[in-house]
Amino acid sequence: MTRWTIIILVLIAGVAVAYGAGWIPSEAREVVSHSMHQAVNPGPLSAAHANLANNCNACHTPVKGVDTAKCVLCHANNESILQRQPTAFHASVNTCKQCHLEHRGVDAKLSLMDHSLLTGIAMKQMQDAEPGTEELAAYLRLSEKLDSGVSPHSRISLNESVLDCASCHSNDDRHQSLFGSDCAQCHATDRWTIPEYKHPTPQSTDCSQCHQAPPSHYMMHFKMISARVAGKPHARVDQCGQCHQTTSWNDIKRVGWYKHH
């Protein structure tokens, strides 16, 4: 038995004795009671881990708590996580419990992203970099930015502002790099949509600057069906405004809502 194990056991025993003898004020007793109850019964696991409900050792190590090594044991071969650009960074993250919190109920979503936590994890890793390396230089630059105390964008927090959105989301860039890599100019981190966004005027016909036509429009399907349905048999693929409205792709002029795919 290690020294720290003995110390912790003695402290627990001392609190239990004081609690039983009534030496702890009533307000503090409620806090202690809640903490002790939570330690014994922290709450149900999420549906993803429900099969481990009766096997605490699958995730926890005595004294240490949730053990990252045990998480990796199950998830190391999860190719859907490690091979996708937005989630490939997991391969270099040394902790799981900071982002993926358990015992919050069966319906809890473990995949909800907290970008601020990601910043904290990255900063801890970078500060241990070797002197003179680019990684340490980057850490110092980001530290200076965080010390400013002000986020450069109103949509995101200061911690989120130091993240490089494009490093994870370039595959999601529907703007084809036309708007640069400073995503926070328009987007927040909790959703892609922009509530106050207004589409350019319906008179604007240069849609292909931002929008890519579906594959079917580059096949016979376009001339045989799509253009005919819209009543524009001679329309070209890049003449989006001939058939479509800006309310929705499926809102076809003179036809209304039409979906044939």
Disulfide bonds with the S-S distance in Angstrom:
none
